[in-house]
């Protein structure tokens, strides 16, 4: 069974159009599930889906967890 490869902090930052440091901050704060390979951060695809789905229906949230401006 093949799995989607995990995101890097950089690839997730590109997906969300934010600075890579914002993704690292979410990981550090424990808001975004991740794992490390040595010093490298990897974020499972499922963790990204969970985070993105965490906003109430119809409300977009920024990666910082605040409501996203419309």
Secondary structure, DSSP 8 states (H G I E B T S, - for coil): ------EEHHHHHHHHTS-HHHHHHHHHHTSS--EEETTEEEE-HHHHHHHHHTS-TT--B-TTSSB---
